[in-house]
Amino acid sequence: MKPAGLLVIALLAAIPLGCQRAEANRAAQVAAKVNGAEIVVYPAKAGGAQLGSAQALETIIDRELLAQKAIEAGLERDPAIAQSIDHARRQLLAQAWVERTSGAAVKPTPEEIRAFYQENAALFAQRKIYRLHEIVVSAPAEMLDVLRAEAARATDLEELAAWLKSRNARFSEVHLTQPAEQLPLRYLPQLARMKEGEIAVFPSPLGAAVVQLVHATDAPLSEQHAAPVIEQFLAGRKRLEVAAAEVRRLRESARIEYVGEFRSGK
């Protein structure tokens, strides 16, 4: 993966914390002192964790006690720990910059939310809870057609499992019940068309996943109930796009020099 891609993924992971921190700075307060060190707490955003709660405060105090002992022992001067501290600092600064550059641009419009709802019926209007029997097979790509043919002849996955065992194939087997949104998106179009008992084969990086539909229960979500989830997803996707664009812009104007063995790794 390119350096820009790594950074974008890392930035996106904790961006909501940046939002919370920006809001909280307007209402910080000292909640306790631990060996003279002040513990400052911040109110959470609406709907978030209440950082000022007694339980959260005790957790912060515990962390402060441990951190103080680590400092007394000089652990912050350990090269590996110092590197981790510097990495965390730069990570937070990078997140803060992405948050500032994205601003209100990441908030999806009602029209965007409605369009996403309509385009993903299997997740919302036609959402189902699936009971599945799945076998994940480790096999080379050239074996995929053979596996498909055998799966088409099998009446259930127990037959297929016996066939795989007879050939000393490596596989794992699981029974699961999950709503549509917790399944791989590539499964959903075919699962939505399948009848109970039918078997489908999905290619995977290491081989294939063979899935038998045991039962499906309708569990639709209205647009009103789905809107908060969709808004969060679309905002995250827009942040990713903003971060990627900003990284590209910065790389175009930066002087980046690869040194030593990394000269040939560009």
C-alpha positions in Angstrom: 0.0 0.0 0.0 1.3 3.5 -0.8 2.3 5.8 2.1 -0.7 8.1 1.4 -3.1 5.2 1.6 -1.7 4.1 5.0 -2.0 7.6 6.3 -5.6 8.0 5.1 -6.7 4.8 6.8 -5.1 5.8 10.0 -6.6 9.3 9.9 -10.1 8.0 9.4 -10.0 5.6 12.3 -10.1 8.3 15.0 -11.6 11.4 13.3 -14.7 11.4 15.6 -12.4 11.8 18.6 -11.1 15.0 17.0 -14.6 16.3 16.7 -15.2 15.6 20.4 -12.0 17.2 21.4 -12.6 20.4 19.5 -16.0 20.9 21.1 -14.8 19.9 24.6 -12.1 22.5 24.7 -14.8 25.1 25.2 -15.9 23.5 28.5 -12.9 21.8 30.1 -12.8 21.6 33.9 -10.5 20.2 36.6 -12.2 17.2 38.1 -9.4 15.8 40.4 -5.7 16.1 41.3 -3.4 13.1 41.5 -0.2 13.7 43.4 -0.6 17.4 42.4 -1.3 16.7 38.7 -4.6 18.1 37.5 -7.1 15.8 35.8 -9.1 17.7 33.2 -12.3 16.3 31.8 -14.4 17.3 28.9 -18.1 16.8 28.3 -19.0 14.3 25.5 -20.9 15.3 22.4 -24.6 14.5 22.4 -25.2 10.8 22.3 -21.5 10.0 23.1 -19.8 8.7 26.2 -20.2 11.0 29.2 -16.5 11.7 29.9 -17.4 13.5 33.1 -19.1 10.4 34.7 -17.7 9.0 37.9 -16.7 5.7 36.3 -14.8 7.5 33.5 -13.1 9.8 35.9 -11.8 6.8 38.0 -10.5 5.2 34.8 -8.6 8.4 34.0 -7.2 8.6 37.6 -6.0 5.0 37.3 -4.3 5.8 34.0 -2.6 8.9 35.5 -1.2 6.8 38.5 0.3 4.3 36.1 1.7 7.1 33.8 3.3 8.8 36.8 5.1 5.6 37.8 6.3 5.1 34.2 7.7 8.6 34.2 9.4 8.1 37.5 11.0 5.0 36.1 12.2 6.9 33.1 10.3 4.8 30.6 9.6 7.8 28.4 13.3 7.8 27.5 13.2 4.2 26.3 13.8 4.5 22.5 10.8 2.3 21.6 8.4 4.1 23.9 9.7 7.5 22.8 9.0 6.5 19.2 5.5 5.4 20.1 4.8 8.7 21.9 6.0 10.7 19.0 3.9 8.5 16.6 0.8 9.1 18.7 1.5 12.9 18.9 1.8 13.1 15.1 -1.2 10.9 14.6 -3.3 13.3 16.7 -2.0 16.3 14.8 -2.7 14.7 11.5 -6.2 13.9 12.6 -6.7 17.5 13.8 -5.6 18.9 10.4 -7.9 16.6 8.5 -10.8 17.6 10.7 -10.0 21.3 10.1 -9.7 20.9 6.4 -12.9 18.8 6.0 -15.1 21.0 8.3 -18.8 21.1 7.3 -18.1 19.7 3.9 -18.4 16.1 5.2 -22.0 16.4 6.3 -24.2 14.6 3.8 -27.4 16.2 2.5 -30.9 14.7 3.0 -30.9 14.0 -0.7 -27.6 12.0 -0.4 -29.0 10.0 2.5 -32.2 9.2 0.6 -30.3 8.2 -2.5 -28.0 5.8 -0.5 -31.0 4.3 1.2 -32.7 3.6 -2.2 -29.5 2.3 -3.8 -28.9 -0.2 -1.0 -32.3 -2.0 -0.6 -30.7 -5.2 0.6 -29.3 -3.3 3.6 -32.5 -1.3 4.4 -35.9 -1.6 2.7 -35.3 -5.3 1.9 -33.0 -6.0 4.8 -33.1 -9.6 6.1 -31.6 -11.6 9.0 -29.8 -14.6 7.5 -29.2 -18.0 9.1 -26.3 -19.5 7.1 -24.1 -22.6 7.0 -20.7 -21.6 5.6 -17.5 -23.4 4.7 -14.4 -21.4 4.0 -12.0 -23.4 1.7 -8.3 -22.8 1.2 -7.7 -23.7 -2.4 -5.8 -22.5 -5.5 -7.8 -20.5 -8.1 -7.8 -23.4 -10.6 -9.8 -25.5 -8.2 -12.6 -23.0 -8.0 -14.6 -24.5 -10.9 -14.2 -28.0 -9.5 -15.5 -26.7 -6.1 -18.5 -25.0 -7.8 -19.4 -28.1 -9.7 -19.3 -30.2 -6.5 -21.3 -27.6 -4.6 -23.9 -27.6 -7.3 -24.3 -31.4 -6.9 -24.5 -31.3 -3.1 -27.8 -31.2 -1.3 -26.3 -29.7 1.8 -22.9 -28.6 3.0 -22.4 -31.7 5.1 -22.0 -33.6 1.8 -19.5 -31.0 0.6 -17.6 -31.1 3.8 -17.3 -34.9 3.5 -16.0 -34.5 -0.1 -13.4 -31.9 1.1 -12.3 -34.2 3.9 -11.8 -37.1 1.4 -9.4 -34.9 -0.5 -7.6 -33.6 2.6 -8.6 -30.1 1.7 -8.1 -27.4 4.3 -11.4 -25.7 5.3 -13.3 -24.3 8.3 -17.0 -24.7 8.9 -19.4 -22.4 10.8 -23.1 -21.8 11.4 -24.1 -18.2 11.9 -27.1 -15.9 12.1 -26.4 -12.3 11.1 -28.3 -9.3 9.7 -27.4 -8.1 6.2 -25.2 -5.3 7.3 -22.8 -7.7 9.1 -22.2 -9.8 6.0 -19.8 -9.1 3.2 -21.5 -6.8 0.7 -20.5 -9.1 -2.1 -22.8 -11.8 -0.6 -26.0 -9.7 -0.5 -27.2 -9.5 -4.1 -27.0 -13.3 -4.5 -28.3 -14.1 -1.0 -31.3 -11.9 -1.6 -32.3 -14.1 -4.6 -31.6 -17.4 -3.0 -34.2 -19.8 -1.6 -33.7 -21.8 1.6 -31.4 -24.7 1.1 -29.6 -23.2 -2.0 -25.8 -23.1 -2.1 -23.6 -20.3 -3.5 -19.8 -20.2 -4.0 -18.0 -16.8 -3.4 -14.3 -16.5 -4.4 -12.0 -15.2 -1.7 -8.3 -14.2 -1.7 -7.3 -17.6 -0.3 -9.8 -19.8 -2.0 -13.6 -19.7 -1.7 -16.5 -19.4 0.7 -19.4 -21.8 0.2 -22.6 -20.6 1.7 -25.9 -22.4 2.2 -29.0 -20.4 3.1 -30.7 -22.1 5.9 -33.3 -19.4 6.6 -34.0 -15.7 6.0 -36.3 -13.4 8.0 -37.5 -10.1 6.7 -36.3 -7.2 8.9 -36.6 -4.0 7.0 -35.3 -0.6 8.2 -37.3 2.5 7.4 -35.5 5.5 6.0 -36.0 7.3 9.2 -34.4 4.6 11.3 -31.6 4.1 8.8 -30.8 7.8 8.4 -28.4 8.2 11.3 -26.3 5.1 10.3 -26.2 6.3 6.6 -25.2 9.8 7.7 -22.3 8.5 9.7 -21.2 6.2 6.9 -21.4 8.9 4.2 -19.6 11.4 6.5 -16.8 8.9 7.1 -16.5 8.3 3.4 -16.3 12.0 2.7 -13.6 12.5 5.3 -11.7 9.7 3.6 -12.0 11.5 0.3 -11.0 14.9 1.8 -8.0 13.3 3.6 -6.9 11.5 0.4 -7.1 14.8 -1.6 -5.2 16.7 1.1 -2.5 14.1 1.2 -2.2 14.2 -2.6 -2.0 18.0 -2.5 0.7 18.0 0.2 2.8 15.4 -1.5 2.8 17.4 -4.7 4.4 20.4 -3.0 6.6 18.5 -0.5 10.2 17.5 -0.9 10.3 13.8 -0.2 13.7 12.0 -0.3 13.9 8.2 0.0 17.1 7.2 1.8 19.2 4.0 1.7 17.4 0.8 0.9 14.1 2.7 0.6 15.3 4.5 -2.6 14.3 1.4 -4.6 11.1 0.8 -2.7 9.3 3.9 -4.0 
